[in-house]
Amino acid sequence: MGGQLVQLLLGLLLVIGLIFLLAWLMRRVQQIVPRGGQVIKVLATQALGPRDRLVLVQVGNEQVLLGLTPGTITSLHVLKEPVHMPDVEPASTEFAQRLMELLGKDQKDKS
């Protein structure tokens, strides 16, 4: 009886752990997938410390430099001339492609 109870608890812990792992993984994958048609776009980020960073965002035709800390988001500067970002494919798509391969899904199914 005691062995079955331990086995039941271990199985339950395993299932709960898998749920948390999949939830974390889904959040990471959703951040990687570009979302079209958004009005606000993150153009670049630069870490200043473990919890502080600079973020360049485009809102309509304006570009705004933001300072992010754990407790606040501060607009630091509105750029008069937009920074032209080179059109390069983000390196993070390799992770998404590899994940899809590991999950057994082909990129053609991603439509």
N, C-alpha and C positions, 0 to 999 in steps of 0.2 A: 504494500500500500504506500509506504514512504517513498519507494523508488519511482512509482508512477507519479506521485505528486512532484518530485524533483524534476522528472522528465517533462511534466506538464508546464512547470514554471520556466524551465529552460527554453522550451518551445515558444512559450508566450513572450519571453524576453527577446528571443530571436526575431519573432514577427514584429514586435514593437521597434526593435533596432532597424529592421529592414524598412519599416514605414518612415522613420526619421531619415535614414540614408537616402531613400528615394525622394523625399520632400526636399532635402538639401540639394540633391542632384538636379531636380527639376528647376529649382531657383537658379542654379548656376547656368543651366542650359538656356533658360529664358532670357538671361542677361546677355548671352552670347548672340542669340538670334536677333538680327536687325529687324526693327519694326518700321514698316514704311508708313508714310503719310503723317508723321508726327510734326507738330509745330515746333517743339523744343527738341534740339539735338545736342548731344554731348560731343564736342569736337575733340577735346584733349583733356587729359588729367595729368597732374604731376604731384606725387607724394612729397610732402615737406617733412613729415615725421610719421611715426606709427599710426597716428590718428588724425593728422591734419593734411589737407591737400588743396591744391588749386584746380579749378575746373573751368574750362572755356566752353561756354554753351552758346548756341545760336538760337535766337528767338525771332522768328520771322526773318527780317533783314539785318537785325542787330546782333552783334556778338558781345557777350558779357563775361567778364572774368569774375568768378566767384571764389571766395575762401570758405572752405568747409572745415569745421571743427566738430567734435562730438555734440556740442550743444547749440551751435549756430551755423547759419549760412549767411555770409555777408557778401553783398555786391561790392567788389573792389574797384571795377573800372568798366565803363561802357566804351568799347573801341570805336573810334571815329572811322578808321579804315579797317575793314574786315581782314583777318588773317586768312590767307588762302592755304588750305590744307591740301597736300598732295593726295590724289586719288589712288590709294593703295588698299589692297584687301587686307583686313585685319588678320593677324596671325592666329587669332582665337578660333577661326573656322576650322583649322586642322583638328582642334580638340573635338569640335562638334562632329566632324566627319569620322574621326576615330571612334567616338562614342557610338555613332550610328552603326559602324561596322561591328563593334563589339556586341551591340544589341541585336545584330542580325538583320538590320534594315538597310536597304540600298538607298543611295541618295536619290534615285529616280522616284522612290515612293514618297518623297518629301514635298510634293506639290501641294 
